[in-house]
Amino acid sequence: MSCVFCAIVAGDAPAITVYEDDGYLAILDIRPIVRGHVLVIPKAHTVDLTDTPPDTVATMMRIGQRVARAARASELHADGNNVVVNDGEAAFQSVFHIHLHVAPRKSGDKLSFAKGLVVRRDPDREATARILRDALAVTD
């Protein structure tokens, strides 16, 4: 069985990267709920929370926190973020390589957020990635 996130990590599948270090990758979700929806992925494959080392989960959250700060500090103007791991098929996990979702939110965006759950697209992903990369370069 092939894993799309392992293929992305290997450079065999396309992705728009907003952050990378030796062990982790943060990419724009290909089907974003909102603009700036990022996935934080460990480069080492594990399936879900039950088989992922606690230190890996903690590092995903640290990176997710940086991405969330960048979404707030950037021209995305996030007022908050949904930060979540979908753990298993029953919890809507669709790619079985552990990953953390960071979805920037704005006050009063419930209707557009709900629409995003259905539409799931960003008209300018490259610009969104640039915004987040620039903000990540100055936030810590």
N, C-alpha and C positions, 0 to 999 in steps of 0.2 A: 504494500500500500504506500503510495507516495504522499508526501506532506508538502503542501504549498509553502508553508513558512520555512521549512528546511530548504526548499528550492530557492526561496528568496534569499535566505542567509548565504547559500552557496553561490549566489549570483546567476542562477539558472532561470529565474522568473523575475519579472519586473516589479518594482515597488518604488514609491517616492519616500525617501528617507528624510527624517527630520533630526534624528540623533543616532549615533552609533559609537560603541566602544568595543573592547575585546570580547565581551560576553553577551551584549544586548544590542537590539536594534529597535528603533521606534520609527514606525512608518505610518503614512496616512492610510486609513481604512479605504479600501477600494469601493465600498458601498457605505459612505458615511451617513450617520444619522443627522449630524450637524456639521457645519464647516469647522475644520480643525480636529475632527474625530481621529484620534491616534491610537495605534496598537503598539504596546510595548511587549517585545518578544525576546525571550532568552534564546541565544543561538544554539544552546544544547537542547535537544528534543526531550521533552517530557509531555505527557498527555494532558493531565489535569491536576487539581490541587492534591489529589491522593498520592501521586507519585512524584511530585515536584519538591525538591529540598526546600526547607523553610528559608534558608539564606537566599535562594533564587527568588522566592516570592517577595521577600523583604526588599531585594534590590530592584525588582520590577516596580514595587510601590515607590521606592525612592526616585526612580527615573520618572514614573508617572506623576509624582509630586512636582518635579521640575517642569514637566510638560504642562501641567495644570497652571503653575506660576507663569509660564511663558504665555499661555492662552489669556491669562488675566492682564499681563503687562504689555501685550502686543496690540496691534490694530484689530485683533479678533474681539477685543473688549469683553471677554468673558466675565460674568459676575460670579460664576461658580463652575463646577465641573462634576459630571457623573464619572466616578472611577469604579470600575467593576470587573470582576473575573466571572465569566459564565462557566460554571464548573459542571461539565457533563451535558449530555444531550437533553436531559430533562430541564436544564437551566439555560437552554438555547445555545449551548456551545456548538458551533458549526465547523470549526477547524480544530482538530484534536491535537493541537500543540499549544501548551499553556500560553495565554496572553492576557494582558491587561488593557481594557478599554479606557481611554480618557476622552470624554465628550464634553467640550466647552458648552456652558449654558449661559443664557441671559435671563435676567428677571422678566417674568411675564411671557416666556417663550413656549409655554405649554402647547399651544396650537401648532406652532411651526415645528416643535420637537416631535409631536405626534405625526405630523405630515412627513417629517424626515424618516420616521420608522417605516413608512411605506415607499417614499420616493427614493431615498438613499443615493444622493448624488451631489457632487461639488462641481460647479461649472469651471473652476480654475484651480485645480489641485496644485499646480506648480507654484502659483502665487501664495496659496495657503501654506505650502511647505516652506517657502522663503520667509514668510511672516514668522512662523514658528522657529525656524532655524536661527533667524536674526535675534529673536527674543531669548532663545536658549543660550545664545552666545553671551548675553549680558545678565542672565538671572542665575542665581545660585543660592 
